[in-house]
Amino acid sequence: MADFRTENGIGARIKLARRERGFRSTRELADAIPGGNITQAVLENIESGRKADISVTQLLNIARGLNVPVSMLLAPIGAPESNLDLPNLSDDFAEMTAAEFDCWLSATPLSSYQPRLASERSDIATLNTLRELGTLRREIDRVRLVRDVRKSSGDADLAIDTDLESRLELVEREAARLAALLTSSGIAASGAP
């Protein structure tokens, strides 16, 4: 069986992804996607190529239903150097490879995609700061949980407890710094780390 990640055309990628994910028919996938804007007929039209322009909500619902990253449906990511093959895009996308498109779509810094404007570089930096803050907040939750479990179990090892508290303090300080940076640039990043 062909790999959906190397297939040409969004309809073909969706069809193969559907099969790889165990949905034997368009009806099965449509039934697995709540919301009502993805019907069996819509999926059949997309997969056959009769419907080339897909709404953002349809694309997101299909990707979520298949548990596939959106960029893997939009571009032949399995052939990263191949050109983007979506219809009706502006000429700005004409020479963009699948890898460059994924980097642009995901706002990946220092990647194969190079932003053309300072404002776009700034937006990418903001998105990545938000991602880093989210990662730090998850780490804070994890360290607090470990600390609390150790305390409640009576498992006292002063060296480990000191290391946990030091780690927690360091991560909380960095999260507060990033939240303040984002807030100063107009992004609502408040909330307890």
N, C-alpha and C positions, 0 to 999 in steps of 0.2 A: 504494500500500500504506500502511496506517495505521502510525503510529510507536508502537512498544511503550511508549515513555516517557510517552505521554498516555493510553494505554488504561486502562479501568476494570477492576479485578479482577486479582488476582495470576496466575490461570490464563491470562487473555488476554494479560497482559504477557509471561509466559514463552513462550507460543505464538508471539507476534509476534517476540520477541527470538530465539527459535530459528530462525525463518525468515530474519530479517535477518542472522543470523550464518552462514547457509548450510546449516543442517541441514534437509533436506527432510522428514524424518520423525522421529517420537519415537524410533524404533529407532536412527537415526543418532546422536542426542544421547545416548541411554542407553548406546550402545556407546562413546561418547567420554568417559564419566564412569566412572573406575575406582572400585571400592569395593563395588559390588553393591547399594546401597540405592536406586538410581535405575534402575528397569526401564522398559521401554516401557509397561507397564500403569500404573505409578505416574505417569509423565508424561502419559499419556492422561487419567487421572482428574483430575490437577491442571489440565491445560489445558481440560478440559470443565467444570470447576467441581464435579465430583462429590466431589473431595477438596479441601476448603477449608483444613483445618489441615495444615500441612506441618511436619515436624520440622526443627529447626535444622540438623541434618546434611544433610538432603535439600536444604533451601534453599541452604546453602553449596555443596554439590556441584553443584547446578544453576547457580548464579551463576558458580562457577569454570569449569564446563564451557562456559558461554556467554561467559566473559570479560566479564561485566557486573557493575558494582558492585551489591551486595545491595540497597541502598536503591532502585535503579531497578526492581527486581522487586517490592519491597514497597510502593512508593507511586508514584502517577502524577507523577513528578518533572518531566515535560514540561509539566505544568499545575500549577506550584508552589503556586498559591493554592487549588487544589481540596482538599477534605477527604480525609483518609486513608480508604481504602476496604477495609481488612482486616476480615474477620469475626471475631467473638468476642473483641474487645478490650474492656478495661474502659472505663468512662465517662470516665476520665482522657484518653483519646485522642479523645473524641467531636468536639471542635472543632479538633483539630490539623490543620493543613494539611500537604500533602506536603512543602513546604519546611521547616516546623517539625519534622516527623518526621525528615527527613534530618539536620537540625542536631542534634536530640536523639540520634539513632542514632550519629552520627559524633562526638558530644561536641565540636561546634564552638563555641568561645567567642565571645561578643559577636555572636551571630547572631540569627536570627528566633526561636529558642527561648530562653526565659528560665528557667533552673533555679529551682525553688521553694524549695529548701533550701540552706543553707550547705554541707552535706556534699556535695551534688551539684555545687555550684560548685567545691568543693575537688577532687572526683574529676575534673572536666573539666580543671581546671588541671594536675593530675598527668598526665593523658593527653597533654595538649598539651606539657608539659615533656618527657615521654618522646619524643614525635614530634620536638621540636626537637633533643633530644640525638641521636637517630638521624640527623637531617639533618646535624648538626655532625660526627658520626663519619664519615659518607660524604664530607663535604668534607675532613676530615683525610686520609682515604685518597686522595682525588683530588689534593690538594696534594702529598702525599708521593710519589705516583706521578710527577707532573710533575717534581718536584725530582730524583727518582732517575733519570728518563729523561734529564734535562738533564745530570746528573753523568756518567752512563755514556756519553753521546754526545760528551762533551768540549765541549759548547756552553756556554762560560763567558761570562756577562755579569754582572758583579758587581752591577749595579743590579737586574736581574731576580732573581738569586739572593737578594739581600737582601730584596726584596719578598716572595719566596716564603717565606723563613724567618720574616719578620715576620708574614705571613698565617698560617702554620702555628702559630706561637706564640700568636697571638691566638685562633685557633679552638680550639686545645688547652686554653687557659686557660678559655675559656667552657664547653667540654665538661666539664672537670673541675669547674667551679662547679655546673653543672646536675646532674652525677652525684652530687656531695656533697649537694646540696639534696634530691634524690630519696632518697638513702641515709638522710639524716636523717629523712625522713618514712616510712621503713620499706619503701621500694621498692628492690629489688636492682638497682641501676644501675651496679654496679662493672664493671670491665673496662677495658682500656687504650683510651683514645680513639683 
